[in-house]
Amino acid sequence: MGISPILNSKNLLLKGLERYGVDLESMIETAMELCISGDKKKIRLKLREVMLKKLEDPNLLTLMIAALKLEEEGIKGNLPFNYHGDPIHIYIDEVIGMTIANEISGTKGIFNFRWYDAKKPGVIGELDRRGCVFLDDAIAGFIAGCMSRVFEE
C-alpha cells in the first residue's frame, strides 16, 4: 500500500516551504514573537500540537499548496499581473491568508491574521522582504489561525 494522500500532500507542502526557508520551528518561533500572555512553554507545546494536526486537514493543505503553487507561478511570470511589483490592486494574497486563518479558527483567526500580517514577525517578515507575494500571507494565516485555536481550547 502506498503513501496516503494526506501524508503525500503534507510532505509536498513542507518540502516546498523549506525552499523558502520555512519549517515548523520557524513558524512556531514567529507565532511566539507576538504572544503576550500565558505560560510560554505550555503555549509553544500546544501550538506545535495544533499545527501538526492542522497540517493533516485536507482543506487546509489544499489552500497552503495553492499558495505555494501561486508563488512558484508568480516567480515564473505566469500570473495575470506583475508579480514582482506586488501591485496594491491585487489582494488575492490577503484573501488566501484570511481564508486559511478562517479555516482553522473562524473570525478570531481572521482578526489575528490582520495582527500578524501588519506586524510581520519572524519568517513572515522574511518572506515579505524577499518579495513572496502569497507565502507571507499564507504563513501569516496559518500561524494566526493556529494561535487563535490554541487560546480557544
PyRosetta script that sets phi, psi and omega in degrees:
from pyrosetta import init, pose_from_sequence

init()
pose = pose_from_sequence("MGISPILNSKNLLLKGLERYGVDLESMIETAMELCISGDKKKIRLKLREVMLKKLEDPNLLTLMIAALKLEEEGIKGNLPFNYHGDPIHIYIDEVIGMTIANEISGTKGIFNFRWYDAKKPGVIGELDRRGCVFLDDAIAGFIAGCMSRVFEE")
pose.set_psi(1, 137.0)
pose.set_omega(1, -177.0)
pose.set_phi(2, -81.0)
pose.set_psi(2, -178.4)
pose.set_omega(2, 179.2)
pose.set_phi(3, -69.0)
pose.set_psi(3, 142.6)
pose.set_omega(3, -178.8)
pose.set_phi(4, -67.5)
pose.set_psi(4, 150.8)
pose.set_omega(4, 177.9)
pose.set_phi(5, -58.3)
pose.set_psi(5, -36.1)
pose.set_omega(5, 179.5)
pose.set_phi(6, -65.0)
pose.set_psi(6, -50.5)
pose.set_omega(6, -178.9)
pose.set_phi(7, -63.4)
pose.set_psi(7, -39.6)
pose.set_omega(7, 177.9)
pose.set_phi(8, -61.2)
pose.set_psi(8, -45.6)
pose.set_omega(8, 179.7)
pose.set_phi(9, -66.6)
pose.set_psi(9, -40.6)
pose.set_omega(9, 178.0)
pose.set_phi(10, -60.9)
pose.set_psi(10, -45.7)
pose.set_omega(10, 178.8)
pose.set_phi(11, -63.6)
pose.set_psi(11, -41.8)
pose.set_omega(11, 177.7)
pose.set_phi(12, -58.6)
pose.set_psi(12, -47.8)
pose.set_omega(12, -179.7)
pose.set_phi(13, -62.8)
pose.set_psi(13, -51.3)
pose.set_omega(13, -176.1)
pose.set_phi(14, -63.4)
pose.set_psi(14, -39.3)
pose.set_omega(14, 176.6)
pose.set_phi(15, -66.3)
pose.set_psi(15, -40.0)
pose.set_omega(15, 177.4)
pose.set_phi(16, -63.1)
pose.set_psi(16, -42.7)
pose.set_omega(16, 179.8)
pose.set_phi(17, -66.4)
pose.set_psi(17, -35.1)
pose.set_omega(17, 179.0)
pose.set_phi(18, -58.6)
pose.set_psi(18, -32.9)
pose.set_omega(18, 178.7)
pose.set_phi(19, -63.5)
pose.set_psi(19, -19.7)
pose.set_omega(19, 179.2)
pose.set_phi(20, -105.7)
pose.set_psi(20, 9.4)
pose.set_omega(20, 178.3)
pose.set_phi(21, 79.2)
pose.set_psi(21, 23.3)
pose.set_omega(21, -178.6)
pose.set_phi(22, -113.4)
pose.set_psi(22, 127.8)
pose.set_omega(22, 172.9)
pose.set_phi(23, -140.0)
pose.set_psi(23, 178.1)
pose.set_omega(23, -177.1)
pose.set_phi(24, -57.0)
pose.set_psi(24, -44.3)
pose.set_omega(24, -177.9)
pose.set_phi(25, -63.9)
pose.set_psi(25, -41.2)
pose.set_omega(25, -179.9)
pose.set_phi(26, -67.0)
pose.set_psi(26, -32.8)
pose.set_omega(26, 177.4)
pose.set_phi(27, -70.5)
pose.set_psi(27, -38.8)
pose.set_omega(27, 177.4)
pose.set_phi(28, -64.1)
pose.set_psi(28, -46.4)
pose.set_omega(28, 178.6)
pose.set_phi(29, -58.6)
pose.set_psi(29, -43.8)
pose.set_omega(29, 179.3)
pose.set_phi(30, -62.1)
pose.set_psi(30, -44.6)
pose.set_omega(30, 179.4)
pose.set_phi(31, -59.7)
pose.set_psi(31, -42.9)
pose.set_omega(31, -175.8)
pose.set_phi(32, -70.5)
pose.set_psi(32, -21.0)
pose.set_omega(32, 179.1)
pose.set_phi(33, -60.4)
pose.set_psi(33, -32.3)
pose.set_omega(33, -179.1)
pose.set_phi(34, -102.9)
pose.set_psi(34, 6.6)
pose.set_omega(34, 179.3)
pose.set_phi(35, -78.3)
pose.set_psi(35, 121.9)
pose.set_omega(35, -174.0)
pose.set_phi(36, -114.3)
pose.set_psi(36, -0.9)
pose.set_omega(36, -176.9)
pose.set_phi(37, -142.3)
pose.set_psi(37, 162.5)
pose.set_omega(37, 172.8)
pose.set_phi(38, 83.8)
pose.set_psi(38, -178.7)
pose.set_omega(38, 178.9)
pose.set_phi(39, -78.1)
pose.set_psi(39, 105.0)
pose.set_omega(39, -173.7)
pose.set_phi(40, -58.2)
pose.set_psi(40, -39.1)
pose.set_omega(40, -179.7)
pose.set_phi(41, -65.2)
pose.set_psi(41, -43.9)
pose.set_omega(41, 179.0)
pose.set_phi(42, -65.8)
pose.set_psi(42, -41.8)
pose.set_omega(42, 179.2)
pose.set_phi(43, -63.4)
pose.set_psi(43, -44.5)
pose.set_omega(43, 179.6)
pose.set_phi(44, -58.7)
pose.set_psi(44, -44.6)
pose.set_omega(44, 179.5)
pose.set_phi(45, -64.8)
pose.set_psi(45, -43.3)
pose.set_omega(45, 178.6)
pose.set_phi(46, -65.5)
pose.set_psi(46, -40.2)
pose.set_omega(46, 178.7)
pose.set_phi(47, -61.1)
pose.set_psi(47, -45.2)
pose.set_omega(47, 178.0)
pose.set_phi(48, -57.6)
pose.set_psi(48, -45.0)
pose.set_omega(48, 179.5)
pose.set_phi(49, -61.0)
pose.set_psi(49, -45.8)
pose.set_omega(49, -180.0)
pose.set_phi(50, -64.1)
pose.set_psi(50, -45.6)
pose.set_omega(50, -179.3)
pose.set_phi(51, -60.4)
pose.set_psi(51, -46.3)
pose.set_omega(51, -179.6)
pose.set_phi(52, -63.2)
pose.set_psi(52, -39.3)
pose.set_omega(52, 178.0)
pose.set_phi(53, -65.6)
pose.set_psi(53, -44.3)
pose.set_omega(53, -178.2)
pose.set_phi(54, -67.5)
pose.set_psi(54, -27.7)
pose.set_omega(54, 177.4)
pose.set_phi(55, -74.2)
pose.set_psi(55, 6.7)
pose.set_omega(55, 173.8)
pose.set_phi(56, -116.4)
pose.set_psi(56, 8.0)
pose.set_omega(56, 177.2)
pose.set_phi(57, -87.2)
pose.set_psi(57, 118.2)
pose.set_omega(57, -176.0)
pose.set_phi(58, -62.0)
pose.set_psi(58, -32.9)
pose.set_omega(58, 178.1)
pose.set_phi(59, -68.3)
pose.set_psi(59, -44.3)
pose.set_omega(59, 179.2)
pose.set_phi(60, -66.1)
pose.set_psi(60, -44.5)
pose.set_omega(60, 178.5)
pose.set_phi(61, -57.7)
pose.set_psi(61, -42.0)
pose.set_omega(61, 179.9)
pose.set_phi(62, -62.5)
pose.set_psi(62, -43.3)
pose.set_omega(62, 177.6)
pose.set_phi(63, -63.5)
pose.set_psi(63, -43.6)
pose.set_omega(63, -179.1)
pose.set_phi(64, -66.9)
pose.set_psi(64, -41.2)
pose.set_omega(64, 177.8)
pose.set_phi(65, -65.6)
pose.set_psi(65, -38.0)
pose.set_omega(65, 176.9)
pose.set_phi(66, -59.4)
pose.set_psi(66, -43.8)
pose.set_omega(66, 179.1)
pose.set_phi(67, -63.2)
pose.set_psi(67, -42.4)
pose.set_omega(67, 178.7)
pose.set_phi(68, -61.4)
pose.set_psi(68, -45.9)
pose.set_omega(68, -179.7)
pose.set_phi(69, -66.8)
pose.set_psi(69, -38.7)
pose.set_omega(69, 176.4)
pose.set_phi(70, -62.6)
pose.set_psi(70, -39.8)
pose.set_omega(70, 177.0)
pose.set_phi(71, -59.2)
pose.set_psi(71, -47.4)
pose.set_omega(71, -178.9)
pose.set_phi(72, -63.3)
pose.set_psi(72, -41.1)
pose.set_omega(72, 179.3)
pose.set_phi(73, -70.0)
pose.set_psi(73, -35.0)
pose.set_omega(73, 177.0)
pose.set_phi(74, -63.9)
pose.set_psi(74, -43.7)
pose.set_omega(74, 178.5)
pose.set_phi(75, -59.0)
pose.set_psi(75, -37.6)
pose.set_omega(75, -179.6)
pose.set_phi(76, -77.7)
pose.set_psi(76, -9.3)
pose.set_omega(76, -178.8)
pose.set_phi(77, 83.0)
pose.set_psi(77, 23.9)
pose.set_omega(77, -175.5)
pose.set_phi(78, -100.9)
pose.set_psi(78, 19.7)
pose.set_omega(78, 177.6)
pose.set_phi(79, -110.0)
pose.set_psi(79, 158.3)
pose.set_omega(79, -174.6)
pose.set_phi(80, -80.7)
pose.set_psi(80, 33.1)
pose.set_omega(80, 175.3)
pose.set_phi(81, -157.3)
pose.set_psi(81, 168.0)
pose.set_omega(81, 179.4)
pose.set_phi(82, -77.6)
pose.set_psi(82, 91.3)
pose.set_omega(82, -178.4)
pose.set_phi(83, -53.3)
pose.set_psi(83, -44.2)
pose.set_omega(83, -175.2)
pose.set_phi(84, -70.6)
pose.set_psi(84, -15.9)
pose.set_omega(84, 176.9)
pose.set_phi(85, -91.1)
pose.set_psi(85, -11.1)
pose.set_omega(85, -177.1)
pose.set_phi(86, 39.3)
pose.set_psi(86, 61.8)
pose.set_omega(86, -175.8)
pose.set_phi(87, -62.3)
pose.set_psi(87, 144.6)
pose.set_omega(87, -176.1)
pose.set_phi(88, -70.1)
pose.set_psi(88, -19.6)
pose.set_omega(88, 179.0)
pose.set_phi(89, -79.2)
pose.set_psi(89, -6.5)
pose.set_omega(89, 175.3)
pose.set_phi(90, -95.9)
pose.set_psi(90, 118.6)
pose.set_omega(90, -177.2)
pose.set_phi(91, -125.0)
pose.set_psi(91, 5.5)
pose.set_omega(91, -177.4)
pose.set_phi(92, -62.8)
pose.set_psi(92, -27.5)
pose.set_omega(92, 176.3)
pose.set_phi(93, -62.4)
pose.set_psi(93, -40.3)
pose.set_omega(93, 176.3)
pose.set_phi(94, -66.4)
pose.set_psi(94, -40.4)
pose.set_omega(94, 178.6)
pose.set_phi(95, -60.8)
pose.set_psi(95, -41.8)
pose.set_omega(95, 178.4)
pose.set_phi(96, -62.4)
pose.set_psi(96, -45.5)
pose.set_omega(96, 179.1)
pose.set_phi(97, -61.0)
pose.set_psi(97, -44.8)
pose.set_omega(97, 179.3)
pose.set_phi(98, -67.0)
pose.set_psi(98, -36.5)
pose.set_omega(98, 179.3)
pose.set_phi(99, -65.8)
pose.set_psi(99, -41.4)
pose.set_omega(99, 177.5)
pose.set_phi(100, -63.0)
pose.set_psi(100, -47.4)
pose.set_omega(100, 178.3)
pose.set_phi(101, -60.2)
pose.set_psi(101, -42.5)
pose.set_omega(101, 179.4)
pose.set_phi(102, -64.9)
pose.set_psi(102, -40.8)
pose.set_omega(102, 179.3)
pose.set_phi(103, -59.5)
pose.set_psi(103, -35.1)
pose.set_omega(103, -177.3)
pose.set_phi(104, -82.6)
pose.set_psi(104, -45.3)
pose.set_omega(104, -173.0)
pose.set_phi(105, -146.6)
pose.set_psi(105, 23.3)
pose.set_omega(105, 172.9)
pose.set_phi(106, 69.0)
pose.set_psi(106, -150.9)
pose.set_omega(106, -175.2)
pose.set_phi(107, -58.2)
pose.set_psi(107, -36.7)
pose.set_omega(107, 178.0)
pose.set_phi(108, -58.7)
pose.set_psi(108, -40.5)
pose.set_omega(108, 178.7)
pose.set_phi(109, -63.8)
pose.set_psi(109, -39.5)
pose.set_omega(109, 179.1)
pose.set_phi(110, -63.3)
pose.set_psi(110, -45.7)
pose.set_omega(110, 178.5)
pose.set_phi(111, -63.4)
pose.set_psi(111, -39.8)
pose.set_omega(111, 178.4)
pose.set_phi(112, -67.9)
pose.set_psi(112, -34.7)
pose.set_omega(112, 175.7)
pose.set_phi(113, -57.5)
pose.set_psi(113, -44.5)
pose.set_omega(113, -179.0)
pose.set_phi(114, -59.7)
pose.set_psi(114, -36.2)
pose.set_omega(114, 179.1)
pose.set_phi(115, -66.4)
pose.set_psi(115, -50.5)
pose.set_omega(115, 179.7)
pose.set_phi(116, -66.1)
pose.set_psi(116, -38.3)
pose.set_omega(116, -180.0)
pose.set_phi(117, -66.1)
pose.set_psi(117, -38.4)
pose.set_omega(117, -179.9)
pose.set_phi(118, -72.9)
pose.set_psi(118, -42.9)
pose.set_omega(118, -176.2)
pose.set_phi(119, -79.5)
pose.set_psi(119, -30.5)
pose.set_omega(119, 178.5)
pose.set_phi(120, 50.8)
pose.set_psi(120, 55.8)
pose.set_omega(120, 177.8)
pose.set_phi(121, -73.5)
pose.set_psi(121, 160.0)
pose.set_omega(121, 169.9)
pose.set_phi(122, 46.3)
pose.set_psi(122, -129.2)
pose.set_omega(122, -174.6)
pose.set_phi(123, -64.1)
pose.set_psi(123, -25.9)
pose.set_omega(123, 177.5)
pose.set_phi(124, -64.0)
pose.set_psi(124, -47.3)
pose.set_omega(124, 177.7)
pose.set_phi(125, -65.1)
pose.set_psi(125, -38.2)
pose.set_omega(125, 177.9)
pose.set_phi(126, -61.4)
pose.set_psi(126, -45.8)
pose.set_omega(126, 179.0)
pose.set_phi(127, -62.6)
pose.set_psi(127, -42.0)
pose.set_omega(127, 179.6)
pose.set_phi(128, -62.3)
pose.set_psi(128, -45.3)
pose.set_omega(128, -179.9)
pose.set_phi(129, -64.7)
pose.set_psi(129, -29.5)
pose.set_omega(129, 178.1)
pose.set_phi(130, -81.4)
pose.set_psi(130, -2.4)
pose.set_omega(130, 177.3)
pose.set_phi(131, 83.6)
pose.set_psi(131, 21.0)
pose.set_omega(131, 177.7)
pose.set_phi(132, -77.9)
pose.set_psi(132, 103.8)
pose.set_omega(132, -173.8)
pose.set_phi(133, -68.9)
pose.set_psi(133, -43.0)
pose.set_omega(133, -173.6)
pose.set_phi(134, -95.5)
pose.set_psi(134, -40.8)
pose.set_omega(134, -173.2)
pose.set_phi(135, -68.2)
pose.set_psi(135, -33.7)
pose.set_omega(135, 179.3)
pose.set_phi(136, -61.6)
pose.set_psi(136, -40.1)
pose.set_omega(136, 179.7)
pose.set_phi(137, -75.4)
pose.set_psi(137, -37.5)
pose.set_omega(137, 178.0)
pose.set_phi(138, -63.3)
pose.set_psi(138, -43.9)
pose.set_omega(138, 179.1)
pose.set_phi(139, -68.7)
pose.set_psi(139, -39.3)
pose.set_omega(139, 176.1)
pose.set_phi(140, -61.1)
pose.set_psi(140, -41.9)
pose.set_omega(140, 177.9)
pose.set_phi(141, -64.3)
pose.set_psi(141, -42.1)
pose.set_omega(141, 179.1)
pose.set_phi(142, -63.8)
pose.set_psi(142, -48.7)
pose.set_omega(142, -180.0)
pose.set_phi(143, -62.8)
pose.set_psi(143, -47.5)
pose.set_omega(143, -178.3)
pose.set_phi(144, -62.1)
pose.set_psi(144, -45.0)
pose.set_omega(144, 178.8)
pose.set_phi(145, -62.4)
pose.set_psi(145, -44.2)
pose.set_omega(145, -179.3)
pose.set_phi(146, -66.5)
pose.set_psi(146, -41.5)
pose.set_omega(146, 178.0)
pose.set_phi(147, -64.3)
pose.set_psi(147, -39.6)
pose.set_omega(147, 177.3)
pose.set_phi(148, -62.1)
pose.set_psi(148, -40.7)
pose.set_omega(148, 179.4)
pose.set_phi(149, -64.5)
pose.set_psi(149, -38.3)
pose.set_omega(149, 177.9)
pose.set_phi(150, -56.5)
pose.set_psi(150, -42.0)
pose.set_omega(150, -176.4)
pose.set_phi(151, -86.4)
pose.set_psi(151, -7.5)
pose.set_omega(151, 174.4)
pose.set_phi(152, -79.1)
pose.set_psi(152, -32.5)
pose.set_omega(152, -171.4)
pose.set_phi(153, -90.7)
pose.dump_pdb("model.pdb")
